[in-house]
Amino acid sequence: MARFLIRRTLQGLLVLWLMTVTVFAIFFLGPGPKYVARVLAGRQASQQTVALIAHRLHLDQPWYAQYFHFLGVEPTELRHWRGGLIQGNLGYDYYNNQPVLKVILSALPITLSLVFGAAILWLIMGLSTGIVSAVRTRSIWDRTFTTTALFFYSMATFVLGLLFILIFYSFLTNHGIPIFAAPGSYTSFTTNPLTWAHDLILPWFTIALVSAATYTRLIRGSMLDVFGEDYIRTARSKGMTERRVIFRHNLRASLTPVVTQFGLDVGVLIGGAIITEQIFGLPGLGWTSLHAVAAQDLPLVMGVVIVASAGVILANLLVDIAYAVLDPRVRLH
Amino acid sequence: MSINIPTSPPVGTGTALAESSAEIEGLVEKKIEGKSPWVLAWRRLRRDRAAMIALGGIIFIVALAVFAPVVAAITGHGNLQQFRTTGLDATGTPVGPNGTFWFGTDDQGRDLLVRVAYGARVSLFVGVVATAVTVVGGTVIGLAAGYFGKIVDTILARFMDWLLAVPFLLFALSLFSVVQTHPIGPIKPGLPIVIIVLGFFGWASVGRLVRGQVLSIREKEYIEAARALGAGPWRIMFIDILPNLLAPLIVYSTLLIPVTIVGEATLSFLGVGVEPPTADWGQMIGSSSAIFLYGPWWYLVFPSAALLFTTLAFNLFGDGVRDAFDPRGALGL
């Protein structure tokens, strides 16, 4: 177990390192340095001013020199990278001089609220419909659930989110039934848990419905496979109740693909539900990253990419550990 | 029966054995004839009512794309023609569906019906071309990784892991800004970069699938026999191994098309896809999102419906293709 954790941590660090190199390379290949200097200098600025600002931010240096500053292996007096990554310093953003860590920490609760609520919803919806569909194959429930799942599975997130706003916010509010919050409203959990949930209902369902569809299909397919196994027949012939066969014998074995999918989904979403946050005007990590990329704000993009990749890597690690817990045949090595 | 599909039998997939009892009875009554798995799969597909309805839907969308100029001729409104007096009201707001503009108009007074018809062209083109790029790229790299093994496999497999952990949208947005400043030959904003981005971030999942299959196939006796006869690695990979992978690849490609179409729409929705004034569903939905709350619901609803209809048809058809090739779900796709 210890060796497994060490090996995976090292692999994770390698992937993270590759990410930072890529982000850097893309920034310096692209319009980044010029764009940032020009915007900071202002519209009227002369070429000299722009060049001066670029010099002050070290943006005129080659990208590898910048990269060493960023890592902190080469000390710099430059505020944006002072300290460097190896000392746990993510730097300061180009435009407002805010510590990147602070920006991320203020955006993270919004994204976590979004993912947490949505994940609970999609697990409940996906698992219950999947189990019913598998146990009552070809019944009217099975058909209804699989058709609905296919419908939402085919739906682009931004289409579902915008249609939700059109129907549940705009239409209902215009007809005197203002039961859903306007896009752009967010209240933190600590301020008022009820308002928090009320504000997030539509974004939650947007993510949950699109994701739940995958789970319905996944759990239905894998439970149907397991029902064909010999040990299910054995369990039934022992006179075990059908409920116990379904939940103790079948579901446990069928959960492994669900765990993988869940890990991947949550891991990706921690990095920001970009589309959902953008549509509902929620300033979480996804929204922050979208605007950081648009503004070519390298330190901020870097910070979000590191957090997002760490989310994916951590989720993958947890998936593997959950595998070993669910399936006694799996050994971690 | 005359079908224009290749008739090389996939070795070892066992689809020929998995026949419905009705079909076996039918064969016994009539004269017994050998049927390749392709013929059997085609028969199963034709009997799948949902898949055939979906195929009808796909044909309808393809016809809409091909005959978009006819739609323009019938309505008498050009694709890019702006109707500032009849298509916009006094305040400059789009007009709703009426006798002249069946789907209403967009924010520039263009006929939405004609635009939706033209939008089908971009969606289908990118859907098919980017899927082809993804599948071909993933197949070649997956074959190489699985066949050569050792250090090649380690590097390629790690690279695939990294790609699958990349926050796709963020990197797509960054790459877009790179080619905006430095077009690399034909790689410039618009369709080319959309296809490249979708292919680049998509091939890893195909690569993984192919690699897994190759790892088991290359240990078979007939591969050893081919090697003993002096066949080179390229011959073995493409002539001896690849035909075995055609069935899962066809299934995977069909299911990948709707994913790609949604990917293209998402990029265009975020403003980094197809450049205006080209008609594109994602881009239409993106521009509608700024104004639909103030009344023009049709601007959001019709492109959304077209997108949903298309992805739904492809997903339904893809499910049918999978069931036809793989009735027992052995491929786990």
Interface residues (C-beta under 8 A of the other chain):
Chain A: L14 V15 L18 M19 T22 V23 I26 F27 L29 G30 P31 G32 L150 F151 Y153 S154 M155 A156 T157 F158 V159 L162 L163 I165 L166 S170 G221 L224 D225 V268 G271 G272 I274 I275 Q278 I279 S289 L290 V293 A294 Q296 V301 V304 V305 A308 S309 V312 I313 N316
Chain B: R158 D161 W162 A165 V166 P167 L169 L170 F171 L173 S174 L175 S177 V178 Q180 T181 H182 P258 V262 A265 T266 F269 L270 G282 I285 S288 S289 F292 L293 W297 L300 V301 S304 L307 L308 T311 L312 F314 N315 L316 D319 G329
